[in-house]
């Protein structure tokens, strides 16, 4: 598809959402004959929580450690058990020079100034093991990172009629800060894994392909996603071997990143305290980058996701913003429509201290309530609804 055709397709999608019949149905229970509603109904809060919990057994999963490598092996075994059996590993090197540069701010993909408003809280990365009161977890996180070879795992749902085109669903599996990286980014990793499970079911087929990828080295400056773009952009859409019907790198139609999905308790109060509960008006923040070559196409993709949220998400709405930043969709934004989904806007909210667990020892499973986990589940409903529609998902009879 050319970009024009892509935009046209997304516009058609939006137009279909806006028909009077659909408008009238909005707010009512969607038709039970909608196969996408059936798929979304297969998402389950307890399963999503169990997948996050499973990831936390590897502590903060810091890149370049045994606990990070063990987490990748575990993720791969889960993907295979879901029926996403064609797992592969992207290999790249994270050299000593890059590792020693992490003391300085890593190039992480911020573009353009964002206006900051209101009360701001502290931000930063905890590097002090003594701030982790749980001695078992402190021990688990003790091995330091070492430079060297790195891997990240992905698997692919192959499209039936357009196997040569794909959407990429991503999240980063590495973390840091001496906690369990439960929210950043166990919550996004589990979301992508749950969608791999649902879309790999034996009775599901999609016209286009969908790749599920769990990036490594996000926290050091997006090194894993940069390596993927560097190694694989030129392979897009090539049949290999010729005549085989196999496309090792289908043409990219969209890149959708999920990064910190749980915690939207609002702005810090003027005395520095935070609401203990998820705010009832919590939302899923869908961001594109206005200062990118494909801003118009990325924006169209963002609105398609917002419309899917209206139709398929059970509790929390979505908001679209124009400052996608500091996550693995950034290396893609000049190549393909790219968006990120988060609990809050990355710069104006998270960058202003709205998530006190961010990169801290408190980012552990036990910190979050079901209202927090449910925001992540609503993001999963949003992405599943949107990508099932865009990729042409059907249930086999
Ligand atoms: Zn993150």
Boltz pocket constraint, residues with backbone or C-beta under 6 A from the ligand:
constraints:
  - pocket:
      binder: B
      contacts: [[A, 172], [A, 174], [A, 184], [A, 185], [A, 218], [A, 259], [A, 260], [A, 326]]
      max_distance: 6.0
